[in-house]
Structures are given as structure tokens and as C-alpha cells.
Amino acid sequence: QVLNERTVQDLPLITNNVLDLMKTMAGVRGQGLGGGTTFAGISTGLVNTVRDGVSVQDGRYAAGVGSTTLMSPDMVGEFRVILAPVDAEMGRGNGQVQITTRSGTNSFRGSGVWGIRNSALDANTFYNNLRGIPLSSFKRSQYGGTFGGPVKKDRKFFMSSYEGLRQRSFSSRTTTVPTLLQRAGNFSATRDGQGRPVT
């Protein structure tokens, strides 16, 4: 299955990572792109990620579809998924995710993107409200842009891309802490699940 440059740019992505388009492909079963997801019966652990002919698979061991760098939709010229059989020239993997980056054109062109996610606009969970726990904080600002054009018309072109990410988050946790007597070493008042003293 092949997604061309226009389709890749038009499909909405929360993370702005082109690999999330794998979830839209036919035959994909599973939530994420980790080892538990399958593509037409093939585990993602057996799928290799290639960018411009070079393997960019994230991690030494097969842990699903991934890349060592974020790939923005603005820099992708073509996105192709190949399942078995894959040519031997492609290297490891029973499947391939092949990504071709865009090239410049005879005219100067550019694009920019800025995405914001803020938990201040989210609702708290039922159990957090029940226990009086505040909403976990999540602030993400993702921005970037591309610019390309001719170096020499009809002969040589350039294409540049930049991606930036600023993210802050914290979450609330509840835990059981020892009483004052227990901190002093006195566990005589401690009771088990049936209310019996623990000795």
C-alpha cells in the first residue's frame, strides 16, 4: 500500500509523526506499533523501517515499527508498506516500511506547523475526582517547518526541515504511608484485611 505526498500531508496526526499512519493501513491489528501489533499476520517485530534506502529502525532488537528520529509529514514524498515477500536487497524483516523524503522544486516553497496540547482543557477522571486528586498536567508544544527550492533550475535542488518539541508533564499518585506508631517501630495496632491484629 502506498500513500503519496498529498495524502500524507492531508491525514491528521496528533503526534505529527508519519509512522502513526501505519495504523490507517489495511490489515493492521493492535493499538500501537509495538511488538503486539500485527500487519496481515506478521508481527511488527519483523517489519523494518527504511528511509531513502537506509534502515532507521529504532533499537537493536525487534520491538515494532519505529525510527531513530521523528519524521514529519511535511518532509515525506512517499510512504509505502510492503508485506512478505520482501526483496532480499531490503535487508532484515519480513515486511518493510519505506519512506522517501521530498526533494526541492524549481520554485521556492515552504511550510510551517505548530501544534499545542494542554491538559488544562481536559476533564479529570472519575476516580481522581472521587479521591480529590488533581488532574495530571501535560503541556506539549510541537513546531517545525520546511523550506526548499532550486540551486540550479532543472538540475539541482535543496530541501530542509526542522522539528522542535517542548514537553512538560507530571502526574499524581496515591500511596499508603506508615502511621506515627509504625514509624516508631510499634506495629501492635496494625490489622490485616479481616480486621485481625497482625503480630
C-alpha positions in Angstrom: 0.0 0.0 0.0 1.3 3.4 -0.9 0.4 6.9 0.4 1.6 9.7 -1.8 2.9 13.1 -0.6 -0.5 14.8 -0.8 -2.3 12.1 1.2 0.4 12.0 3.9 0.1 15.8 4.4 -3.7 15.8 4.4 -4.3 13.0 7.0 -4.5 14.4 10.6 -1.8 13.2 13.1 -1.8 14.2 16.8 1.9 13.4 17.3 3.0 14.8 13.9 4.9 11.5 13.4 4.4 10.0 10.0 4.8 6.4 11.3 1.4 6.8 13.0 0.0 6.4 9.5 0.7 2.7 9.9 -2.4 2.5 12.0 -4.5 3.5 9.0 -3.2 0.8 6.8 -5.4 -2.2 5.9 -4.6 -5.4 7.8 -3.2 -3.7 10.9 -4.4 -5.2 14.2 -3.4 -3.8 17.6 -3.3 -0.5 19.4 0.2 0.9 18.9 3.2 0.0 16.8 4.9 -2.2 19.4 5.6 -6.0 19.2 2.0 -6.9 19.9 0.6 -5.4 16.7 0.4 -7.4 13.5 0.3 -6.5 9.8 -1.6 -9.1 7.8 -0.4 -11.7 10.4 3.2 -10.5 10.5 4.4 -9.2 13.9 5.7 -5.6 13.8 8.9 -7.0 15.3 9.6 -8.4 11.9 9.0 -5.2 10.0 12.0 -3.0 9.1 11.7 0.8 8.7 13.7 2.3 5.8 14.2 5.9 4.9 15.7 6.7 1.5 17.1 3.2 1.3 18.8 3.3 4.7 17.5 1.3 7.7 16.4 3.7 10.5 14.9 1.0 12.7 14.8 2.2 16.4 16.6 -0.2 18.6 18.9 -3.2 18.2 16.3 -5.8 18.8 12.9 -6.1 17.0 10.5 -4.1 19.1 8.0 -2.9 16.5 7.9 -0.2 13.9 10.0 2.8 14.9 12.6 5.3 13.8 15.6 6.9 15.5 14.3 10.3 14.5 10.9 11.9 14.2 9.6 12.0 10.7 7.3 14.9 9.9 4.6 14.5 7.2 5.9 17.7 5.6 9.2 16.0 4.7 7.7 12.8 3.2 7.4 12.3 -0.5 6.1 8.8 -0.4 5.1 6.3 2.3 5.0 2.6 1.3 4.2 -0.5 3.3 5.4 -3.9 1.8 4.5 -7.2 3.5 6.0 -10.6 2.7 7.7 -11.4 0.4 10.2 -8.6 0.5 13.2 -8.4 -1.8 16.5 -9.6 -0.3 18.1 -6.3 -1.1 15.9 -4.6 1.5 17.7 -6.3 4.5 16.1 -7.7 7.6 12.4 -8.1 8.1 9.5 -9.9 6.6 8.0 -6.6 5.9 9.2 -3.1 5.1 8.0 0.5 5.8 9.7 2.5 3.1 9.7 6.3 3.4 11.1 8.6 0.7 11.8 12.2 1.6 10.7 15.1 -0.5 13.0 17.0 -2.8 13.1 20.6 -3.8 11.4 22.0 -6.8 12.0 24.7 -9.4 10.2 27.3 -7.2 10.9 28.2 -3.6 8.3 26.7 -1.3 7.9 26.3 2.5 5.5 25.3 5.2 5.1 25.7 8.9 3.3 23.8 11.7 2.7 24.5 15.4 0.7 22.1 17.5 -0.3 22.6 21.1 -1.7 20.1 23.6 -2.6 21.2 27.1 -4.3 19.2 29.8 -5.9 22.3 31.2 -8.6 21.7 28.5 -9.1 18.1 29.6 -11.6 16.7 32.1 -10.4 14.9 35.2 -11.1 11.1 35.6 -13.9 9.8 37.7 -11.6 8.1 40.2 -9.4 11.2 40.6 -12.5 13.3 41.3 -13.7 10.7 43.8 -10.4 10.8 45.7 -9.8 14.6 45.3 -6.7 14.1 43.2 -6.0 16.9 40.8 -5.7 16.3 37.0 -2.3 15.2 35.8 -0.5 18.1 34.0 0.6 17.7 30.4 1.8 20.5 28.2 3.2 19.8 24.7 4.3 22.3 22.1 5.5 20.9 18.8 6.6 23.1 16.0 8.5 23.0 12.8 8.8 23.9 9.2 10.2 23.0 5.8 11.8 25.1 3.0 13.1 24.0 -0.4 13.8 25.3 -3.8 16.3 25.3 -6.7 20.0 25.6 -6.5 20.2 25.4 -10.3 16.9 25.3 -12.2 16.0 21.9 -13.6 19.3 20.4 -12.3 19.9 20.8 -8.6 17.5 21.3 -5.7 17.6 21.6 -1.9 15.1 20.7 0.9 15.5 21.4 4.6 13.3 20.5 7.5 13.2 21.4 11.2 11.2 19.9 14.1 11.1 21.2 17.7 9.4 19.8 20.7 8.9 21.1 24.2 7.0 18.9 26.7 6.4 19.1 30.4 4.2 16.7 32.4 3.6 15.5 36.0 1.1 13.0 37.4 -0.4 12.5 40.8 0.0 9.2 42.7 -1.6 7.9 45.9 0.3 5.6 48.3 0.0 4.2 51.8 2.3 5.7 54.4 3.1 4.3 57.8 1.4 5.8 60.9 3.3 7.6 63.6 3.3 4.4 65.7 4.6 2.4 62.8 7.4 4.8 62.2 8.4 4.4 65.8 8.5 0.7 65.3 5.2 -0.2 67.1 3.1 -2.4 64.8 0.7 -3.6 67.5 -2.2 -1.6 66.1 -1.7 -3.0 62.5 -4.6 -5.1 61.3 -5.0 -7.4 58.3 -7.8 -7.4 55.6 -10.2 -9.2 58.0 -9.6 -6.7 60.9 -7.4 -9.1 62.9 -4.3 -7.7 64.6 -1.1 -8.6 62.8 1.7 -9.9 65.2 
